[in-house]
Amino acid sequence: MSFSYPVVDEVADIVRHVGRETLTKEHTTSVQIKRDGSYVTKRDTDIQKKLVGVLQAQWTGIPLMGEEMTDAEQDEVLAKAERFWCLDPLDGTTNYTSGLPFYGISLALIEEGLAKLGVVYDPVRDECFTAALGSGARLNGTLLHTTQAARSLHCIACVDFKRLARTLAEHLVAQPPYKSQRNLGACVLEWCWLATDRFQLYLHGGQKLWDYAAGNLILREAGGRAVTLDGTEIPIKDQYKSRKISVVAASNPALLDDWLSWIHDRADLYNLLIKTSSAKSSE
């Protein structure tokens, strides 16, 4: 039987349907705390089960690695698969359980160490962000382009303070280089909001593969750029779920250079951040 390669719009329709069916219902109040201290609800596991069933029925040769799988299940996928789905079934679970309307589903197709397509769905605003490698990024079908004009750091930044070294966090609050700051609590949507220029700078100390695989592709295809704190490219190949990574990102490459330079110019703070950036888990 010949292999039918996934098309991003078809995948987006599946994610959107599951999201609408599951996350537009009354919010669940049943919350469990995982070993890393993060929340998980029945909605997380329901979405994962539904997407596993639909995706594997449609593309039988592609296994799925989801955040809510056990370590052993994740390891089995990674050990055998040259291509696999990477799923965060509900990012921003704390927001969701609190009634704060900012959470989403993220799905990426990873092949030979590269994210080949990505879908992020926001059920609250019915916004579906998509990207295919080399084919651009879209929001509900409309092509996305970040602003490439040079701009100073005096703009809006999304910064997750709780994953930063205390000294750096205090410095950012006391002497910020940006105009104003936000912290929204759902990595998968933060990537996409950066790709739509709703803010222009991003700093996060610890993300797993399912937090950034789709979002980083969407940002890059829209014209933005992201690196780790040491200035290297965001890793997909050989990264998988082994560790959390730091993220420094901006809506265009020139702005990223200025943002990264601002951090590196404070080398003592930078070194502290590297040591402590993975101390806490993501939502």
Buried (B, 14 or more C-beta within 10 A) or exposed (E): EEEEEBEBBEBBEBBBBBBEEBBEEEEEEEEEEEEEEBBBBEBBBBBBBBBBEBBBEEBEEBBBBBBBBEEEBBBBBBEEBEBBBBBBBBBBBBBBBEEBEBBBBBBBBBBEEBBBBBBBBBBBEEBBBBBBBEEBBBBEEEEBBBBEEEBEBEBBBBBBBEBBBEBBBEBBEEEBBBEEBBEBBBBBBBBBBBBBBBBBBBBBBBBBBBBBBBBBBBBBBBBBBBBBBEEEEBBBEEBBBEEBBBBBBBBBEBBBBBBBEBBBEBEEBBEBBBEBBBEBBBB
